[in-house]
Amino acid sequence: MPDGARLHVRILGRGQPIVLLHGFAMESRHWLPFAYPLATKYRVIMPDLRGFGRSHELPFDKACVLSTYAIDLESLFDQLQLTDIRLAGISMGALTALQYFRLYGQDRCLRYLHIDQSPRGLNNEEWAWGLFGQDHVARMQAAQRLITRLQPYVDRRAPYEALPNELRSQLWEELGRFFASAMSRPTHKRLLARLARYEAFSKRMLPTTNWPAYICCLRAYLDQDYDMRDVLQALDLPVSLLIGMKSEMYPRAGQLRMADLLKNVDVLPFTNSGHAPLVDEPIKFMRTLFRWAH
């Protein structure tokens, strides 16, 4: 990358490029069940964004996490000499794609698949469909309190083991609530919320060597107040909006409003999915991904 960091990227197959961007608390390997079938016809490229997967230990060199990701993405495209890209992103990966379009334009891309992500994360007087819907204010306040308490440890790059037990528990409890909100089925919600309380399990899902990366991402959502509506209005390439109609993370009403901002749009409602259609409707997701790529 431009700052000398080495980004981990998985690449499968040959042919026209498909680039898949994962979300917060995910990594490139979560795409693999869908990437292997695609790799029979396409070159599937899946980066681990900084802070996650095998790029977990990479630092952020800018306050705006999405800008760091977008710069990394352009560097990746340059080094692999990619054009006519089929670009797809879910959640934070979708925001990364929109930030990429803001900074670098859309010329490299052939089409874009936007998976369950609102153009705004925070609510204001004209937007009421940010993170967590009706629970937005309470959840944002809880996140801000957690970040405020953890920030001194982030600033001095304290190892995870230096965190007080109470703060560790609070961190995993909040992340557990986040994981549960991504699920649509009550059994999945309860299971993830419970498992996240067990530190050994949580550390397997999210390694803690560079635990401040998670706080940097959360803080960026609060501090940067991302608003991508102008980016959507400027897009000329075909855009497909894949919407989890049961999404608690981003209310469907806000996501459906994105269609009015786009010139060339196809709305793909997943009736039985929440924020994670890869989990809720994997077969339908696979078929949709193939149709979109073709």
C-alpha positions in Angstrom: 0.0 0.0 0.0 1.1 3.6 -0.4 2.2 3.8 3.3 4.3 0.6 3.0 1.7 -1.7 4.7 1.2 -5.1 3.1 -2.5 -5.8 2.5 -3.7 -9.4 2.5 -5.8 -10.3 -0.6 -7.4 -13.5 -1.7 -7.6 -14.1 -5.4 -9.4 -17.0 -7.1 -10.0 -17.9 -10.7 -9.3 -16.2 -14.0 -11.3 -13.9 -16.2 -13.0 -10.5 -15.7 -12.5 -9.2 -12.2 -15.0 -9.3 -9.4 -14.0 -7.4 -6.2 -15.8 -8.3 -3.0 -15.6 -6.0 0.0 -16.5 -7.4 3.4 -18.2 -5.5 6.3 -17.2 -4.6 9.8 -16.3 -7.7 11.9 -16.0 -9.8 8.8 -13.1 -10.8 6.6 -12.4 -12.0 3.1 -12.8 -15.7 3.9 -16.5 -15.1 4.6 -16.9 -14.7 0.9 -15.3 -18.0 0.0 -18.5 -20.2 -0.2 -19.7 -17.8 -2.9 -16.4 -17.0 -4.5 -15.5 -20.6 -5.4 -18.4 -21.0 -7.8 -17.8 -17.6 -9.3 -14.2 -18.4 -9.8 -15.1 -20.9 -12.6 -15.8 -17.9 -14.8 -14.3 -14.8 -13.1 -11.2 -13.6 -11.3 -12.6 -13.1 -7.8 -10.5 -10.6 -5.6 -11.2 -10.3 -1.9 -9.1 -8.0 0.2 -8.9 -8.2 4.0 -9.5 -4.5 4.9 -7.2 -3.1 7.5 -8.1 -4.2 11.0 -9.7 -7.4 9.9 -8.7 -10.9 8.8 -5.0 -11.3 7.9 -4.8 -7.5 7.6 -5.8 -7.2 11.3 -2.5 -5.6 12.4 -2.3 -2.9 9.8 -2.5 0.6 11.1 -4.9 3.4 9.9 -2.9 6.3 8.6 -5.9 8.7 8.4 -8.7 9.7 10.8 -11.2 8.8 8.1 -11.2 5.0 8.0 -13.1 4.9 4.7 -10.6 7.1 3.0 -7.8 4.8 4.1 -9.8 1.8 2.7 -10.5 3.7 -0.6 -6.8 4.6 -1.0 -5.9 0.9 -0.4 -8.5 -0.1 -3.0 -7.1 2.2 -5.7 -3.6 0.9 -4.9 -4.9 -2.7 -5.3 -6.6 -1.9 -8.6 -3.4 -0.2 -9.9 -1.1 -3.1 -8.9 -3.4 -5.7 -10.4 -4.1 -3.5 -13.4 -7.9 -3.9 -13.1 -10.5 -2.4 -15.4 -14.1 -3.3 -16.1 -14.5 -4.3 -12.4 -17.6 -5.8 -11.0 -17.5 -4.3 -7.5 -19.6 -5.5 -4.6 -19.7 -4.4 -1.0 -21.7 -5.3 2.1 -22.2 -2.9 5.0 -18.9 -1.1 5.8 -17.6 -2.6 2.5 -20.4 -0.8 0.7 -19.5 2.4 2.3 -15.9 1.8 1.3 -17.1 1.4 -2.3 -19.0 4.7 -2.2 -16.0 6.5 -0.7 -13.9 5.0 -3.5 -16.3 6.5 -6.0 -16.2 9.8 -4.3 -12.4 10.0 -4.3 -11.5 8.2 -7.6 -14.6 8.1 -9.7 -16.3 5.2 -11.4 -14.3 4.7 -14.6 -12.7 1.5 -13.5 -16.0 -0.2 -12.7 -18.5 -1.9 -14.9 -21.2 -2.3 -12.3 -21.8 -2.1 -8.6 -23.7 -4.3 -6.1 -24.6 -2.5 -2.8 -25.6 -4.8 0.0 -27.6 -3.7 3.0 -26.1 -0.3 3.8 -27.8 3.1 4.3 -26.1 6.1 2.6 -26.1 7.7 6.0 -25.1 6.1 9.3 -26.4 8.9 11.6 -29.8 10.4 11.8 -30.6 14.1 11.5 -33.6 16.2 10.8 -33.9 15.0 7.2 -32.8 11.4 7.6 -34.4 9.0 10.1 -33.0 5.6 8.8 -29.5 5.4 10.2 -27.9 2.7 12.2 -30.3 0.5 14.3 -33.5 2.3 13.2 -35.7 3.1 16.1 -33.0 2.3 18.6 -30.6 4.7 16.9 -30.2 7.3 19.7 -29.8 4.8 22.5 -27.3 2.6 20.6 -25.2 5.6 19.4 -25.1 7.0 23.0 -24.0 3.6 24.3 -21.3 3.4 21.6 -20.1 6.9 22.4 -19.8 6.1 26.1 -17.8 2.9 25.3 -15.5 4.8 22.9 -14.9 7.6 25.5 -13.9 5.1 28.1 -11.6 3.1 25.8 -10.0 6.1 24.0 -7.2 6.6 26.6 -6.1 3.0 26.0 -6.3 3.5 22.2 -4.2 6.6 22.4 -1.4 4.9 24.1 -1.7 1.7 22.1 -2.2 -0.3 25.2 -2.3 -4.1 24.7 -5.6 -5.8 25.1 -4.5 -7.4 28.3 -4.0 -4.0 29.9 -7.8 -3.2 29.6 -9.7 -3.6 32.9 -11.9 -6.6 33.0 -15.0 -4.4 33.2 -14.0 -2.6 30.0 -13.3 -5.9 28.2 -16.7 -7.2 29.2 -18.4 -4.0 28.0 -16.5 -4.1 24.7 -17.7 -7.7 24.0 -21.2 -7.0 25.2 -21.5 -4.1 22.8 -20.0 -6.0 19.9 -22.3 -8.9 20.8 -25.3 -6.6 20.4 -23.9 -5.5 17.1 -23.6 -9.1 15.8 -27.1 -9.9 17.1 -28.5 -6.9 15.2 -27.1 -8.3 12.0 -29.2 -11.4 12.3 -32.9 -11.7 11.5 -33.7 -15.0 13.2 -34.3 -14.9 16.9 -32.3 -18.1 17.5 -29.3 -16.6 15.8 -29.7 -13.4 17.7 -29.8 -15.1 21.1 -26.9 -17.4 20.2 -24.6 -14.7 19.1 -25.4 -12.4 22.0 -24.6 -15.2 24.5 -21.5 -16.4 22.8 -20.1 -12.9 22.5 -20.0 -12.8 26.3 -17.4 -15.5 26.4 -14.1 -13.9 25.8 -12.4 -16.9 24.3 -15.1 -17.2 21.7 -15.1 -13.5 20.9 -11.3 -13.4 20.5 -11.5 -16.1 17.9 -14.0 -14.1 15.9 -12.2 -10.8 16.4 -8.5 -11.0 17.3 -7.2 -8.5 19.8 -3.6 -7.9 18.8 -4.8 -4.7 17.1 -8.0 -4.2 19.1 -7.9 -0.4 18.7 -8.8 -0.9 15.0 -12.4 -1.8 16.0 -12.7 1.4 18.0 -11.3 3.4 15.1 -14.0 2.1 12.8 -16.8 2.7 15.3 -15.5 6.2 16.1 -15.3 7.1 12.4 -19.0 6.4 12.0 -19.7 8.8 14.8 -17.1 11.5 14.1 -17.2 11.6 10.3 -21.0 11.6 9.9 -20.8 9.9 6.5 -23.4 11.0 4.0 -23.1 9.3 0.5 -26.3 10.5 -1.1 -24.4 12.9 -3.4 -22.1 10.0 -4.5 -25.2 7.9 -5.4 -26.6 10.8 -7.4 -23.4 11.1 -9.4 -23.2 7.4 -10.4 -23.8 6.5 -14.0 -22.9 2.9 -13.9 -25.6 0.2 -13.2 -26.2 -0.2 -9.5 -28.0 -3.1 -7.8 -29.4 -2.5 -4.3 -29.6 -5.8 -2.4 -31.8 -5.0 0.6 -32.4 -7.2 3.7 -36.1 -6.4 4.2 -35.9 -7.5 7.8 -32.7 -5.6 8.5 -32.5 -4.1 12.0 -29.1 -2.6 11.2 -30.4 -0.3 8.5 -34.2 0.1 8.1 -35.5 -0.9 4.7 -37.3 2.4 4.2 -34.0 4.3 4.1 -32.4 1.8 1.8 -35.3 1.8 -0.6 -35.0 5.6 -0.8 -31.6 5.2 -2.4 -33.3 4.0 -5.6 -34.7 7.5 -6.1 -31.1 8.9 -6.1 -29.7 6.6 -8.7 -29.9 6.9 -12.5 -29.5 3.2 -13.4 -30.8 1.0 -10.5 -32.1 -2.5 -9.9 -33.6 -3.2 -6.5 -33.1 -6.7 -5.1 -35.3 -7.2 -2.0 -34.4 -10.2 0.2 -37.7 -10.7 2.0 -36.4 -13.2 4.6 -33.0 -11.6 5.3 -31.7 -9.1 7.8 -28.4 -7.4 7.5 -26.6 -10.6 6.6 -28.2 -12.2 3.5 -25.1 -14.4 3.1 -26.3 -16.2 6.3 -30.1 -15.8 6.1 -30.6 -16.7 2.4 -27.3 -18.2 1.1 -28.7 -20.0 -1.9 -30.7 -17.0 -3.1 -27.7 -14.9 -2.5 -25.5 -17.1 -4.6 -28.0 -17.1 -7.4 -28.4 -13.4 -7.2 -24.6 -12.9 -7.2 -24.3 -15.0 -10.4 -27.0 -13.1 -12.2 -25.5 -9.8 -11.2 -22.1 -10.8 -12.4 -23.4 -12.0 -15.7 
